[in-house]
Each structure stands twice: as structure tokens, then as C-alpha cells.
Amino acid sequence: HARAAAKCVGVAGRYPCQVRVGRNPESCVDGKSIMAVMMLAAGKGTNLHLHTEGEQEDEALNALVELINNRFDEGE
């Protein structure tokens, strides 16, 4: 799932706010770190928790949700 992780980190990196992603709110990692996101080992069907804070936080969250809802632009 390296491609999906890279796309997630790429979108997160476009925004100046802090981005955190995890399997649950307590285990969130830096959403701008490819290694941290890959270590989540979040395969297809995994529920993810997203948290953004700071400048452009709403835009970042919306962009990440769109990416996920579009299945990382990889189809099924």
C-alpha cells in the first residue's frame, strides 16, 4: 500500500497545518511522514481517523477525505 500512503502524504504536504492519521484517535501519527503512514499498515477496508489542526485545516481534511473516498484514485 505504498502508493496509497504516498498519495496521502502528498496531499497532506500541500497544506501548512498539522495532519494526523491513525487507526484510532489515540494512535494517530504524522500524516506528512511516509514512513509513519506506511507503518499504520492500513489495508483496504481499514477505518481511518483524520485530524487536522492549523492554517487551512478544513481544506486539508476535505482533500484527504476526497482522496480516501475516491479509493486513492486506484479504482477497486
Biopython code that builds the backbone (N, CA, C, O; Angstrom):
import numpy as np
from Bio.PDB.StructureBuilder import StructureBuilder

atoms = [
    (1, "HIS", "N", (0.813, -1.196, 0.000)),
    (1, "HIS", "CA", (0.000, 0.000, 0.000)),
    (1, "HIS", "C", (0.855, 1.257, 0.000)),
    (1, "HIS", "O", (0.428, 2.316, 0.462)),
    (2, "ALA", "N", (2.050, 1.127, -0.518)),
    (2, "ALA", "CA", (2.967, 2.266, -0.550)),
    (2, "ALA", "C", (2.435, 3.394, -1.424)),
    (2, "ALA", "O", (2.612, 4.569, -1.100)),
    (3, "ARG", "N", (1.783, 3.043, -2.534)),
    (3, "ARG", "CA", (1.251, 4.086, -3.418)),
    (3, "ARG", "C", (0.184, 4.908, -2.716)),
    (3, "ARG", "O", (0.190, 6.137, -2.792)),
    (4, "ALA", "N", (-0.732, 4.233, -2.032)),
    (4, "ALA", "CA", (-1.794, 4.945, -1.315)),
    (4, "ALA", "C", (-1.207, 5.817, -0.213)),
    (4, "ALA", "O", (-1.642, 6.952, -0.021)),
    (5, "ALA", "N", (-0.229, 5.298, 0.508)),
    (5, "ALA", "CA", (0.418, 6.077, 1.571)),
    (5, "ALA", "C", (1.106, 7.300, 0.978)),
    (5, "ALA", "O", (1.024, 8.393, 1.539)),
    (6, "ALA", "N", (1.780, 7.122, -0.146)),
    (6, "ALA", "CA", (2.467, 8.238, -0.794)),
    (6, "ALA", "C", (1.476, 9.299, -1.257)),
    (6, "ALA", "O", (1.748, 10.494, -1.142)),
    (7, "LYS", "N", (0.334, 8.873, -1.777)),
    (7, "LYS", "CA", (-0.683, 9.835, -2.205)),
    (7, "LYS", "C", (-1.239, 10.597, -1.012)),
    (7, "LYS", "O", (-1.443, 11.809, -1.087)),
    (8, "CYS", "N", (-1.482, 9.900, 0.075)),
    (8, "CYS", "CA", (-1.985, 10.529, 1.296)),
    (8, "CYS", "C", (-0.997, 11.574, 1.806)),
    (8, "CYS", "O", (-1.386, 12.700, 2.117)),
    (9, "VAL", "N", (0.262, 11.207, 1.890)),
    (9, "VAL", "CA", (1.309, 12.117, 2.356)),
    (9, "VAL", "C", (1.460, 13.291, 1.388)),
    (9, "VAL", "O", (1.689, 14.424, 1.811)),
    (10, "GLY", "N", (1.333, 13.019, 0.107)),
    (10, "GLY", "CA", (1.433, 14.086, -0.886)),
    (10, "GLY", "C", (0.340, 15.123, -0.725)),
    (10, "GLY", "O", (0.602, 16.324, -0.800)),
    (11, "VAL", "N", (-0.886, 14.665, -0.503)),
    (11, "VAL", "CA", (-1.998, 15.595, -0.281)),
    (11, "VAL", "C", (-1.783, 16.356, 1.024)),
    (11, "VAL", "O", (-1.944, 17.576, 1.062)),
    (12, "ALA", "N", (-1.426, 15.655, 2.080)),
    (12, "ALA", "CA", (-1.206, 16.296, 3.382)),
    (12, "ALA", "C", (-0.117, 17.361, 3.290)),
    (12, "ALA", "O", (-0.216, 18.410, 3.926)),
    (13, "GLY", "N", (0.909, 17.095, 2.508)),
    (13, "GLY", "CA", (2.032, 18.012, 2.385)),
    (13, "GLY", "C", (1.720, 19.306, 1.663)),
    (13, "GLY", "O", (2.513, 20.247, 1.703)),
    (14, "ARG", "N", (0.579, 19.363, 1.007)),
    (14, "ARG", "CA", (0.190, 20.588, 0.302)),
    (14, "ARG", "C", (-0.330, 21.672, 1.239)),
    (14, "ARG", "O", (-0.515, 22.819, 0.833)),
    (15, "TYR", "N", (-0.562, 21.301, 2.490)),
    (15, "TYR", "CA", (-1.185, 22.223, 3.437)),
    (15, "TYR", "C", (-0.248, 22.497, 4.612)),
    (15, "TYR", "O", (0.487, 21.609, 5.045)),
    (16, "PRO", "N", (-0.277, 23.736, 5.129)),
    (16, "PRO", "CA", (0.633, 24.092, 6.217)),
    (16, "PRO", "C", (0.218, 23.553, 7.588)),
    (16, "PRO", "O", (1.022, 23.574, 8.520)),
    (17, "CYS", "N", (-0.997, 23.081, 7.725)),
    (17, "CYS", "CA", (-1.488, 22.613, 9.022)),
    (17, "CYS", "C", (-0.876, 21.265, 9.409)),
    (17, "CYS", "O", (-0.277, 20.566, 8.591)),
    (18, "GLN", "N", (-1.048, 20.935, 10.673)),
    (18, "GLN", "CA", (-0.636, 19.615, 11.152)),
    (18, "GLN", "C", (-1.680, 18.602, 10.677)),
    (18, "GLN", "O", (-2.880, 18.870, 10.744)),
    (19, "VAL", "N", (-1.233, 17.459, 10.205)),
    (19, "VAL", "CA", (-2.126, 16.385, 9.767)),
    (19, "VAL", "C", (-1.751, 15.130, 10.533)),
    (19, "VAL", "O", (-0.587, 14.730, 10.561)),
    (20, "ARG", "N", (-2.751, 14.512, 11.156)),
    (20, "ARG", "CA", (-2.529, 13.273, 11.900)),
    (20, "ARG", "C", (-3.508, 12.235, 11.368)),
    (20, "ARG", "O", (-4.661, 12.551, 11.074)),
    (21, "VAL", "N", (-3.047, 11.004, 11.246)),
    (21, "VAL", "CA", (-3.875, 9.914, 10.742)),
    (21, "VAL", "C", (-3.577, 8.662, 11.555)),
    (21, "VAL", "O", (-2.439, 8.428, 11.963)),
    (22, "GLY", "N", (-4.621, 7.854, 11.787)),
    (22, "GLY", "CA", (-4.410, 6.634, 12.555)),
    (22, "GLY", "C", (-5.595, 5.698, 12.490)),
    (22, "GLY", "O", (-6.646, 6.034, 11.943)),
    (23, "ARG", "N", (-5.412, 4.522, 13.053)),
    (23, "ARG", "CA", (-6.486, 3.529, 13.118)),
    (23, "ARG", "C", (-7.516, 3.900, 14.183)),
    (23, "ARG", "O", (-8.672, 3.484, 14.109)),
    (24, "ASN", "N", (-7.090, 4.685, 15.172)),
    (24, "ASN", "CA", (-7.996, 5.212, 16.193)),
    (24, "ASN", "C", (-7.405, 6.539, 16.667)),
    (24, "ASN", "O", (-6.235, 6.822, 16.410)),
    (25, "PRO", "N", (-8.202, 7.350, 17.353)),
    (25, "PRO", "CA", (-7.718, 8.682, 17.739)),
    (25, "PRO", "C", (-6.462, 8.661, 18.605)),
    (25, "PRO", "O", (-5.675, 9.607, 18.566)),
    (26, "GLU", "N", (-6.262, 7.613, 19.377)),
    (26, "GLU", "CA", (-5.110, 7.539, 20.274)),
    (26, "GLU", "C", (-3.816, 7.138, 19.565)),
    (26, "GLU", "O", (-2.728, 7.361, 20.095)),
    (27, "SER", "N", (-3.925, 6.556, 18.385)),
    (27, "SER", "CA", (-2.727, 6.047, 17.709)),
    (27, "SER", "C", (-2.358, 6.851, 16.464)),
    (27, "SER", "O", (-1.680, 6.338, 15.574)),
    (28, "CYS", "N", (-2.793, 8.086, 16.397)),
    (28, "CYS", "CA", (-2.528, 8.886, 15.204)),
    (28, "CYS", "C", (-1.044, 9.226, 15.077)),
    (28, "CYS", "O", (-0.350, 9.476, 16.062)),
    (29, "VAL", "N", (-0.590, 9.225, 13.828)),
    (29, "VAL", "CA", (0.806, 9.530, 13.509)),
    (29, "VAL", "C", (0.848, 10.740, 12.579)),
    (29, "VAL", "O", (-0.186, 11.200, 12.097)),
    (30, "ASP", "N", (2.033, 11.238, 12.337)),
    (30, "ASP", "CA", (2.237, 12.373, 11.444)),
    (30, "ASP", "C", (1.819, 11.996, 10.024)),
    (30, "ASP", "O", (2.444, 11.146, 9.390)),
    (31, "GLY", "N", (0.769, 12.628, 9.536)),
    (31, "GLY", "CA", (0.254, 12.336, 8.205)),
    (31, "GLY", "C", (1.116, 12.852, 7.076)),
    (31, "GLY", "O", (0.801, 12.626, 5.907)),
    (32, "LYS", "N", (2.202, 13.543, 7.402)),
    (32, "LYS", "CA", (3.124, 14.037, 6.379)),
    (32, "LYS", "C", (4.392, 13.192, 6.308)),
    (32, "LYS", "O", (5.310, 13.501, 5.550)),
    (33, "SER", "N", (4.435, 12.129, 7.098)),
    (33, "SER", "CA", (5.595, 11.234, 7.133)),
    (33, "SER", "C", (5.253, 9.925, 6.428)),
    (33, "SER", "O", (4.408, 9.166, 6.904)),
    (34, "ILE", "N", (5.898, 9.661, 5.309)),
    (34, "ILE", "CA", (5.604, 8.444, 4.549)),
    (34, "ILE", "C", (5.852, 7.198, 5.387)),
    (34, "ILE", "O", (5.071, 6.249, 5.327)),
    (35, "MET", "N", (6.920, 7.188, 6.159)),
    (35, "MET", "CA", (7.217, 6.006, 6.977)),
    (35, "MET", "C", (6.157, 5.798, 8.055)),
    (35, "MET", "O", (5.727, 4.670, 8.293)),
    (36, "ALA", "N", (5.736, 6.875, 8.704)),
    (36, "ALA", "CA", (4.726, 6.761, 9.756)),
    (36, "ALA", "C", (3.404, 6.258, 9.185)),
    (36, "ALA", "O", (2.758, 5.396, 9.782)),
    (37, "VAL", "N", (3.003, 6.788, 8.039)),
    (37, "VAL", "CA", (1.738, 6.371, 7.425)),
    (37, "VAL", "C", (1.829, 4.916, 6.970)),
    (37, "VAL", "O", (0.874, 4.158, 7.141)),
    (38, "MET", "N", (2.956, 4.519, 6.395)),
    (38, "MET", "CA", (3.104, 3.124, 5.966)),
    (38, "MET", "C", (3.084, 2.166, 7.158)),
    (38, "MET", "O", (2.576, 1.051, 7.047)),
    (39, "MET", "N", (3.634, 2.594, 8.293)),
    (39, "MET", "CA", (3.669, 1.734, 9.480)),
    (39, "MET", "C", (2.280, 1.487, 10.060)),
    (39, "MET", "O", (2.111, 0.581, 10.877)),
    (40, "LEU", "N", (1.288, 2.270, 9.657)),
    (40, "LEU", "CA", (-0.081, 2.011, 10.102)),
    (40, "LEU", "C", (-0.592, 0.690, 9.533)),
    (40, "LEU", "O", (-1.501, 0.079, 10.094)),
    (41, "ALA", "N", (-0.011, 0.253, 8.427)),
    (41, "ALA", "CA", (-0.430, -0.979, 7.752)),
    (41, "ALA", "C", (-1.941, -1.001, 7.580)),
    (41, "ALA", "O", (-2.601, -1.999, 7.873)),
    (42, "ALA", "N", (-2.472, 0.103, 7.105)),
    (42, "ALA", "CA", (-3.914, 0.253, 6.927)),
    (42, "ALA", "C", (-4.313, -0.249, 5.549)),
    (42, "ALA", "O", (-4.246, 0.489, 4.565)),
    (43, "GLY", "N", (-4.722, -1.492, 5.485)),
    (43, "GLY", "CA", (-5.128, -2.093, 4.226)),
    (43, "GLY", "C", (-6.526, -1.682, 3.819)),
    (43, "GLY", "O", (-7.197, -0.930, 4.526)),
    (44, "LYS", "N", (-6.955, -2.175, 2.687)),
    (44, "LYS", "CA", (-8.282, -1.880, 2.159)),
    (44, "LYS", "C", (-9.336, -2.228, 3.205)),
    (44, "LYS", "O", (-9.309, -3.306, 3.799)),
    (45, "GLY", "N", (-10.258, -1.305, 3.419)),
    (45, "GLY", "CA", (-11.340, -1.526, 4.369)),
    (45, "GLY", "C", (-11.051, -1.057, 5.784)),
    (45, "GLY", "O", (-11.933, -1.104, 6.643)),
    (46, "THR", "N", (-9.832, -0.606, 6.041)),
    (46, "THR", "CA", (-9.470, -0.116, 7.372)),
    (46, "THR", "C", (-10.114, 1.246, 7.610)),
    (46, "THR", "O", (-10.035, 2.130, 6.756)),
    (47, "ASN", "N", (-10.745, 1.416, 8.759)),
    (47, "ASN", "CA", (-11.269, 2.728, 9.138)),
    (47, "ASN", "C", (-10.112, 3.594, 9.606)),
    (47, "ASN", "O", (-9.284, 3.164, 10.408)),
    (48, "LEU", "N", (-10.065, 4.808, 9.103)),
    (48, "LEU", "CA", (-9.003, 5.738, 9.481)),
    (48, "LEU", "C", (-9.583, 6.945, 10.202)),
    (48, "LEU", "O", (-10.686, 7.400, 9.899)),
    (49, "HIS", "N", (-8.832, 7.444, 11.145)),
    (49, "HIS", "CA", (-9.182, 8.674, 11.846)),
    (49, "HIS", "C", (-8.235, 9.754, 11.352)),
    (49, "HIS", "O", (-7.019, 9.563, 11.325)),
    (50, "LEU", "N", (-8.796, 10.882, 10.964)),
    (50, "LEU", "CA", (-8.015, 12.003, 10.462)),
    (50, "LEU", "C", (-8.199, 13.197, 11.382)),
    (50, "LEU", "O", (-9.301, 13.456, 11.866)),
    (51, "HIS", "N", (-7.122, 13.916, 11.620)),
    (51, "HIS", "CA", (-7.190, 15.134, 12.425)),
    (51, "HIS", "C", (-6.274, 16.171, 11.793)),
    (51, "HIS", "O", (-5.100, 15.908, 11.535)),
    (52, "THR", "N", (-6.823, 17.340, 11.550)),
    (52, "THR", "CA", (-6.025, 18.440, 11.025)),
    (52, "THR", "C", (-6.148, 19.616, 11.984)),
    (52, "THR", "O", (-7.203, 19.846, 12.575)),
    (53, "GLU", "N", (-5.064, 20.348, 12.128)),
    (53, "GLU", "CA", (-5.085, 21.499, 13.035)),
    (53, "GLU", "C", (-4.148, 22.575, 12.522)),
    (53, "GLU", "O", (-2.978, 22.320, 12.235)),
    (54, "GLY", "N", (-4.682, 23.782, 12.411)),
    (54, "GLY", "CA", (-3.865, 24.906, 11.979)),
    (54, "GLY", "C", (-4.400, 25.538, 10.710)),
    (54, "GLY", "O", (-5.550, 25.335, 10.321)),
    (55, "GLU", "N", (-3.528, 26.312, 10.074)),
    (55, "GLU", "CA", (-3.891, 27.030, 8.858)),
    (55, "GLU", "C", (-4.330, 26.058, 7.762)),
    (55, "GLU", "O", (-3.633, 25.085, 7.475)),
    (56, "GLN", "N", (-5.469, 26.320, 7.161)),
    (56, "GLN", "CA", (-6.068, 25.518, 6.081)),
    (56, "GLN", "C", (-6.447, 24.105, 6.537)),
    (56, "GLN", "O", (-6.438, 23.173, 5.733)),
    (57, "GLU", "N", (-6.779, 23.943, 7.818)),
    (57, "GLU", "CA", (-7.128, 22.615, 8.327)),
    (57, "GLU", "C", (-8.362, 22.042, 7.644)),
    (57, "GLU", "O", (-8.400, 20.848, 7.347)),
    (58, "ASP", "N", (-9.370, 22.869, 7.389)),
    (58, "ASP", "CA", (-10.581, 22.360, 6.746)),
    (58, "ASP", "C", (-10.309, 21.906, 5.318)),
    (58, "ASP", "O", (-10.802, 20.865, 4.883)),
    (59, "GLU", "N", (-9.521, 22.693, 4.595)),
    (59, "GLU", "CA", (-9.192, 22.331, 3.216)),
    (59, "GLU", "C", (-8.406, 21.022, 3.171)),
    (59, "GLU", "O", (-8.654, 20.171, 2.317)),
    (60, "ALA", "N", (-7.464, 20.869, 4.088)),
    (60, "ALA", "CA", (-6.657, 19.646, 4.134)),
    (60, "ALA", "C", (-7.528, 18.439, 4.443)),
    (60, "ALA", "O", (-7.409, 17.401, 3.792)),
    (61, "LEU", "N", (-8.399, 18.571, 5.428)),
    (61, "LEU", "CA", (-9.277, 17.458, 5.798)),
    (61, "LEU", "C", (-10.175, 17.074, 4.634)),
    (61, "LEU", "O", (-10.336, 15.891, 4.336)),
    (62, "ASN", "N", (-10.761, 18.066, 3.976)),
    (62, "ASN", "CA", (-11.631, 17.782, 2.833)),
    (62, "ASN", "C", (-10.873, 17.087, 1.708)),
    (62, "ASN", "O", (-11.400, 16.161, 1.091)),
    (63, "ALA", "N", (-9.657, 17.516, 1.433)),
    (63, "ALA", "CA", (-8.856, 16.905, 0.368)),
    (63, "ALA", "C", (-8.510, 15.457, 0.702)),
    (63, "ALA", "O", (-8.538, 14.597, -0.178)),
    (64, "LEU", "N", (-8.187, 15.181, 1.955)),
    (64, "LEU", "CA", (-7.855, 13.809, 2.367)),
    (64, "LEU", "C", (-9.081, 12.907, 2.315)),
    (64, "LEU", "O", (-8.995, 11.763, 1.867)),
    (65, "VAL", "N", (-10.220, 13.418, 2.770)),
    (65, "VAL", "CA", (-11.457, 12.630, 2.719)),
    (65, "VAL", "C", (-11.815, 12.320, 1.270)),
    (65, "VAL", "O", (-12.219, 11.200, 0.956)),
    (66, "GLU", "N", (-11.668, 13.301, 0.387)),
    (66, "GLU", "CA", (-11.948, 13.079, -1.030)),
    (66, "GLU", "C", (-11.021, 12.010, -1.608)),
    (66, "GLU", "O", (-11.471, 11.133, -2.345)),
    (67, "LEU", "N", (-9.737, 12.077, -1.280)),
    (67, "LEU", "CA", (-8.775, 11.083, -1.760)),
    (67, "LEU", "C", (-9.174, 9.679, -1.302)),
    (67, "LEU", "O", (-9.161, 8.734, -2.090)),
    (68, "ILE", "N", (-9.525, 9.554, -0.034)),
    (68, "ILE", "CA", (-9.914, 8.250, 0.513)),
    (68, "ILE", "C", (-11.208, 7.765, -0.125)),
    (68, "ILE", "O", (-11.314, 6.602, -0.514)),
    (69, "ASN", "N", (-12.191, 8.651, -0.233)),
    (69, "ASN", "CA", (-13.471, 8.256, -0.829)),
    (69, "ASN", "C", (-13.323, 7.862, -2.291)),
    (69, "ASN", "O", (-14.112, 7.069, -2.806)),
    (70, "ASN", "N", (-12.314, 8.413, -2.962)),
    (70, "ASN", "CA", (-12.034, 8.052, -4.361)),
    (70, "ASN", "C", (-11.082, 6.869, -4.460)),
    (70, "ASN", "O", (-10.518, 6.603, -5.521)),
    (71, "ARG", "N", (-10.904, 6.161, -3.350)),
    (71, "ARG", "CA", (-10.046, 4.981, -3.292)),
    (71, "ARG", "C", (-8.631, 5.282, -3.792)),
    (71, "ARG", "O", (-8.021, 4.478, -4.497)),
    (72, "PHE", "N", (-8.128, 6.448, -3.414)),
    (72, "PHE", "CA", (-6.764, 6.869, -3.754)),
    (72, "PHE", "C", (-6.542, 6.896, -5.264)),
    (72, "PHE", "O", (-5.421, 6.733, -5.746)),
    (73, "ASP", "N", (-7.637, 7.106, -5.999)),
    (73, "ASP", "CA", (-7.602, 7.171, -7.466)),
    (73, "ASP", "C", (-7.041, 5.894, -8.087)),
    (73, "ASP", "O", (-6.469, 5.922, -9.177)),
    (74, "GLU", "N", (-7.210, 4.774, -7.382)),
    (74, "GLU", "CA", (-6.699, 3.497, -7.887)),
    (74, "GLU", "C", (-7.815, 2.537, -8.283)),
    (74, "GLU", "O", (-7.535, 1.396, -8.650)),
    (75, "GLY", "N", (-9.070, 2.970, -8.219)),
    (75, "GLY", "CA", (-10.173, 2.077, -8.546)),
    (75, "GLY", "C", (-10.354, 1.048, -7.456)),
    (75, "GLY", "O", (-9.912, 1.244, -6.324)),
    (76, "GLU", "N", (-10.995, -0.035, -7.793)),
    (76, "GLU", "CA", (-11.292, -1.085, -6.801)),
    (76, "GLU", "C", (-10.073, -1.886, -6.507)),
    (76, "GLU", "O", (-10.124, -2.813, -5.699)),
]
sb = StructureBuilder()
sb.init_structure("model")
sb.init_model(0)
sb.init_chain("A")
sb.init_seg("    ")
for serial, (resi, resn, name, xyz) in enumerate(atoms, 1):
    if name == "N":
        sb.init_residue(resn, " ", resi, " ")
    sb.init_atom(name, np.array(xyz, "f"), 0.0, 1.0, " ", f" {name:<3s}", serial, name[0])
structure = sb.get_structure()
